[in-house]
Amino acid sequence: MNVWIKRGGLAAACAAALMGPALAATGGTAKGEIAQQVGYKFWSLDDSDDQGWQLVAPLDLTYTFQLDGKSRLDLSARTAYIVSENESPFSKGRVSAFSDTVVGATVSVDRFADWQPFITLDLNLPTGKQTLRGTQKNAVMDPDLVDIVRFGEGFNVNLSVGVSYLIPDTKWTVTGAVGYNWRGDYVADGDLGENYNPGDQLTALFRVQYLSDQIYGAVSVQYFDEDVSTLAGAQYFNPGNQIEVNAEGTYVIDKVQSVSASLFYTTSGKNEYLDFFTNDLIKENVDGNGDYYFVQLAYSRILTPEIGATVAATYGVRTENDYVAVDDLFIPKRRYWDIRLSADYTAPGGWVIAGDVGYGGVDDDGTAFAPQDRSYQTFSAGIALSYAL
């Protein structure tokens, strides 16, 4: 079960674009699935009373139509209910609200022997809590400690197009896609009341995949370029261009066992900030974004025809940024880890019940102003119920 829904917007469109060809290749008639998840995550800071928690309950609906034997339409919708509470003594805050609703459609065309073009359109409908006031802003917590850091934004339109190519007489598939995300404005800080317009996003994707009866492997590279965000109509922030690399693989040992591994790496260029003295954007002298990578290893086993289980271990690092240690903008090195056990049960009639539980930690190096290292503990648990329509 996966309750991580941090990244929305254009990345969601790219993911849907990748899923479209994979679904279309399976053939079949119209079918769908509805899934309700509930995920809980708790964190605490060692040697302090700082702690917080978050509960996220996403509802997903997917449906697939075979249009004419040569093309396929995949529809999806997702919303969630979120409760996020920071219980730290000096930063208490709570938000309880629905998230935005994302609806999407992917059309994949199978009219060509080895080529499969596709197009995806996703809409972010602003049904969530866009504007936070007072102590509600404290409910926005560290993204490495909780899953959701934005409860709502504006109306977004995500469009991506691409093509997959199955190399003849091989088990290799190559996919390329480009997309654009038009992002709407909203008021994020209710105390200031100023209109925030996040910059539009351009992305490009290249993916190579290998699939046989026993081995699955894929490597993908994504490039993100975001325009300047504005606040109250004035230029405010422009993040550096970002590159993400993801490699994943699965090896089927036998009829009941498999092992898998994944590696993720991302790096970003220099940001541009508003200079309040000149009222212009200026680029950083050094890169304020540390690189970020993690590796995950997992072992899965089918216990009975109805029950499967997986144990997974994750270790990640965010490197320190390039500012000197005595600069206010210096961000120290961070390490995190997580061990997770999950299981699923396929019940008669198309029902699947899944659950997971995990324990982990986040460790920050000290700085010149706070030399003591900081260590957080995390606990998470979730359950999901899905039904094939």
N, C-alpha and C positions, 0 to 999 in steps of 0.2 A: 504494500500500500504506500502511496506517495502523497503526503500532505504538504509538500513544499510548493507554494504558489507565489513565491516572492516576485519573480520576474514576469511582468505582463507586457502590454504594448506590442512592439514589433517582434520581439523574440517569440511571443506566442504565435504570431502569424507565421514565422519561419518554422516553428515546430509543427504547426498544422500543415504547412506546405510539404514537410517531409512525410508526415503521416498519410497524406492523401494518396501518393503513389503506392505506398505499402499496402493500404487498404484496397486500393483498386486492383492490385495484383491478385487478391484472393478470390475475386469473382463472387458470384452468389446473388441472391435476391435482396430486397430491402430488409434491413435488420437494424436494431438499435440496442442501447443500454442506458440505464439510469443508475446512478451511483450516489449514495450519501455517505460522506465521511465526517468524522469528528476527531480532531487532533488537539492534544493538550501539550503545552511545553512550559516548564518551570525552570527558573534560573535563580542562583543566589551567589553573592560575592563573599568569598572567604573572609573571616575575621571582621565582618560588618553585618549590619542589619539590612543591607541593600538586597532586594529580591523583587521578582515580578513573574508574571505568568500570562499566558495567552491561550485562548481556546478558539479554534478555527473549524467551522463546519461547512465545507463546500458541498454543493449539489451540482452534479454534472449530468448532462443529457447529450447523448450522441445518437445520430441516426444516419444510415447509409442507404442510398438508392442507386440501383443499377439502371441507368437511363435508357440505353439502347443497345446494350451489349458491347459498345465501343467506348463508353464513357461512364463516369461514376460521380455522384454527388454525395459529399460527406457534410453533414450539418452538426453543429455543436453549440452548447450553451452552458455557461457556468456562472454561478453566483455563490455567495457564502455569507454566513453570519459570523461575526467576530466579536469576541470579548477580550480586551487587552487591558491589563492592570499592572501598573508599577506601584509596588508597595514600599519602596525605599522611603525612609523617614523624611528626607529633604526634597523628594521629587515625586510625591504621590500623584497619581493620575489614572483615570479609567475612561475607556471608550467602549461602548456596546452598540453595535450597529451592523447593518448589512454592508457588504462590499459592493463595488461596481459589478455590473453584469456584462460578461463578454459573450457575444454570439458570433459564430463564424461559419463560413461555407467554403468548401474546397471542391473544385471540379478537376478531375483527372481524365485525360483522354488516352485511350488504348488503341488508336487507329493505326499505329505504326508498329512495325515488327520489334524494333529495339529502342525506340524513343518514346518517352511518355511526358508530354508537357502537362503542366498543371498551373492553376491560379487559385489564390486564397484571398478571401476578404474577411477580416475580423473587425467588429465594431465594439468599442468599449462604451457601454451605456452608463451614464453617471448616476447610478442608483445608490452609491455608497455615501459615506460621510466625508465630504470634501473639506469642510471648514472646521478647524479645531480652535477652541477658546480656553484661556486660562490653564487650569491644571490638566485639561484633556491632552495638551501637547506632551505632557510627561508620559503618556501611554504609548508614544512612539519610542520604541526601545531599540537597542543594538541589533542589527540584522543577523549577527552571528549568535544571538541569544534567543531570538524569537523568529517566527516565519514571516509575519506581515509588518511592514513599516509604512505602508500607505493605505488608508482606509477608503479612499475615494479620490477621483480626479475628474478631469473634464471629458467631453465627448471626443473619442479618438477613432480614426479610420485607418486601418492597417491593410495595405494591399501588397501582395507579393506574387511574383511569377517566376517560374523556373521550369527545368526539364531534367528528367532522369534518363540515363543511357545505360542499358544493359549490354555490356561488351559481349559480342557473339562468342558462343562456345566457351564461355568462362562463367565463373560464379561471382564476377565483379560487377558492381553498379556504381556509376558516377552521377552525382547530382549537383546542379548549380542553381542558385536562386538569388534574386534581388528583391528588395522590398522597401516600402516607404510608409512611415507612420505620421499622419497628420494629427497633431495633438491639440486639444482644445484648452482654453483657459479656465481658471477657477480661482476662488479665494481660499488659499491654504491656511493663512493665519487670521483667525477671526478677530483678534485683538488689534491687528494693524488694519485689516479691512482692505488691503491692497490686492489688486488683481494680479495673479501669477500666470504667465503663459509659458509652459515648458517648450523647449525647442523641438521641432520636428526631427525625426530620426530616419537615417538611411542605413540599410544593412545589405551586406553581400555574404553569400554562403557558398562554400564548396565542400562536398562530402564524398568520400570513397568508402564503399561497403563491400564486404565479402561474406557470402552466406553459403554454407554447405550443410549436410545432415548433422555434422558434429561440431562445426566451428562457425561462430559469428564474430565478425570484427568490423569496426568502422572508425574512421578518423574524419573529423569535420573541423573546418576553420571558418569563423565568422568575423566580419569586420563591421564596426558600428561607428557612425559619424553623426553627431547630434548638433543641431543648430543652437544659436544663442537663446537662452531663456530670458524673458523680460519680467520685471516687477514694476507695477504701476506704470507700464508703458516704456520703461527705460531698460536698456541692456543690463543684465545682471550677472550671468554666469554662462560659460561655455566649457563643458568638460572635454578633456582630451580624447582623441579618437582611440577606440578600444579594439583589441584583437583577442579573440577567445579560441582556444584549441581544446578539443575534446577527443579523447581516444577511449574506446571501449571494446571489450571482447568477452566472449563466453565460449567455454569448452564443455561439451557434453561428455561426461565420463562413461556413463552407461544409461540404461533406461530410467534410472531413478536419481542420478546424481549429476550435478554440473557445478562448475566454478566460473566466476566472472571477475573481471577487473576493469576499472575505469580510472582515467587520469584527466584532470581538468587544469587548464592554465589560462590566465588572462593577464594582459598588460595594457597600460593606458599611457597616452602622451600627456604633455603638460596642459593643465587647465588655464583658462582665462577668467580673471576676476574683475569685478567693478572696482576701479580706483575712485574713491569718494572725493579725492582732491581734484582730479582732472575730469571726472565723470565719463571716463573712457574705460574700455576693457584693456587689461594688460595681461600678458602671458607670464606665467611663473618663470623665475630664473632657473629653478630646478624642478624635477618632477615630484609633485605632491602625492602621487598615487603609487602605493606600493604594489608590487606584483602579487598575484594570488594564485595558489595552486593547491590541489588536494588529490589524494589517491584513495580508492576504495577497493577492498577485496571482499568477495562474498562466496559463500558455499550454500547451495540449495539442494534439497532432497525431497523426493516424493515419498511420504511415509505410508500412505494408503492411496488407493485410486481417488479418494475424495480430499485428502489432506496433504498439503505441502508446507515446508518450513524453510526459512533462510536465516543465516546468521551473517552479519556484515560488519566490517570494521573500517572506519574512515579516519584519515589523518590529513590535516591541511595546515598551510602556512600562508600568512600575509606578510611579506617582507616589509621592513621599515622603509619610509619614503626618503627622498634625497635631501631633505632639509637637515641642517646641523642640529645636534641634540639640544642646544639651548634656544632654538627658535620655537616660538609659540605654535607654528604650523607643523612641527615635527610629530610624526606618528610612529610609535615603536613597533617592533616586530610582534606578531601575534601567532600563536599556535593553537590549534583546536583538534579535538579527537572525539569520536563517538563509536559506541558499540551497540548494535541493534539486532534484535531478534524479532522475526515476523513469521506469521503463519496464515494460511488461508484454507477454507473449507468450502468445497463445491457441493451444495445441497441439491436435492432433486427439484426439477422444475425451473432451472435456470438461475437460481440464487447462488451468490458467492458471498461468504463472510470472511473478512480479513482483519487482522489486527497486528499491531507492533508495539514494542516497548524498547526504549533506548536510554543509555546513560552516557554522559560525556563531560567534557571540560573545555574551557577557553582560557588561555594563559597569555598575559601581556607582559612584555619586558617593562622595566621601570624607565623613567625619563629623568632628565636633569632636575626637574621640579618635583617629581614624585618618584624617588629612586627605588621604592619598594615594588617588586613585581606584584601583579594582580592576577588572581586565579578565580574563575567562575566555575560553578558546577551546574550541569544541566540535566534535566530529566524530561523524557517525552513519552507519550503513549497515544495510541490512536486506534480507531476501529472504523471499518467501512462495510457497507452493505450494498451490493450491486445486483441488478436483475437484467437478464437478457430479454429485450422486447421482441 
